[in-house]
Each structure stands twice: as structure tokens, then as C-alpha cells.
Amino acid sequence: MLVAAAVLEGAAGVLGIAGLALCTMAVASVTRQRVAKMEIPPSELARQQFGRFRAATSAGVSAWRTMPSGPPVDGLRPEREASRR
């Protein structure tokens, strides 16, 4: 009975690995097809998004640096005033 259980466990392991390999190949194939149908290559798309990210970040930093440091008028600057002390 112990030998039969070991054989069944081994067969289940082999079938599991085969299923995992088959699933991985199917996902890779679908991914390749999707990338091939894209109008813009993924590297160019990433480059565009990174450019947008950099522009938004520099705009935010610029707005934060040019914020007036007088007394808070609308209650939005108490954290900044406290951080300067």
C-alpha cells in the first residue's frame, strides 16, 4: 500500500509539473501575440510614461518650492511651516 501511494504521489507530481509547463507556454504565447499586435512597442510606451512621470514630478516639486511661506491663509500650510522650524 505504501509503494502504491508513493507511485501515485510521483505520478501526481509529474502531471502537476506538466500542467504548469503547459499553462506557462500558453500564457507566453498569448503575451507574444498581444505584444505583436500593439501599435507602440512596450519599450517606447514605457519611455513615454516615464517622461510624463518626470514632468508631473518636476511640476509638483516646483509648485511646492514656490509656495508662499507667509502665515497660512486657507489652512493648507501648517505642516510646511512646522517643518521649517
N, C-alpha and C positions, 0 to 999 in steps of 0.2 A: 504494500500500500504506500509505503514511504517512497519507493522508487517511482511508482506511477505518479505520485504528487509532484516529485521533482521533475519528471519528464513534462508534465502538464505546465508547470511553472516556467520551464525553459521554453516550451512552445509558445506560451503566452508572451514571454519577453521578446521572442523573435518576431511574433506578429505585431506587438506594440511598436517595436523599432521600425518594422517595415511600414506600418501605418504612419508613423511620424515622418519617415523619409518621404512617403508619397504625398503627405499633406504639405511638407516643406517645398517639394518640387512644384506642386500646384500653385502655392502662393507666389513662388518665384516667377513662374510662368505668367500669372496674371499681372504681377508687378511689372515685368518686362513689357508686356503688351500695353499696359496703361502708360508707361513712360514713353513708349514709341509713338503713341497717339497724341502726346502733349504737343501743343504749338510752341511752347517755350521750354527749352531744356531745363531740368531741375537745377543745374548749377547757375544758370542765368536768373532763374526765378529766385533762388536764394540770394544772389548778388543784389537784385532789385529790392528784396525785402530788407536786407541788411542796410542798404542805402536809406530806405525810409526810416528804419530804426535809428540810424545815426542822425538824420535830420531832425526827427522828433526829440531825441535826447538832447541835442545841442540847443534846440529851441526852448526846451524846458529848463535847461541849465541857464541859458541866457535870461529867461524870464525871472528865474529865481534870483539871479545875481543883480538884476536891475530893479528888484522890488524895493520901494522906498523903505527907509529904516526909521521913519518917524513913529509917533505914537499910533497904535492900532486904531483904525477908523471903523472897520467893519468886523472886528473880532477874528480876523483870519491870520494875524501875525503874532500872536503872543508866543508861540513856540520859537519863532525865529528870534525874537527879542531875548527870550530866556537863554537861547543857545549862544548868544554873543557875549554874555556876562562871564 
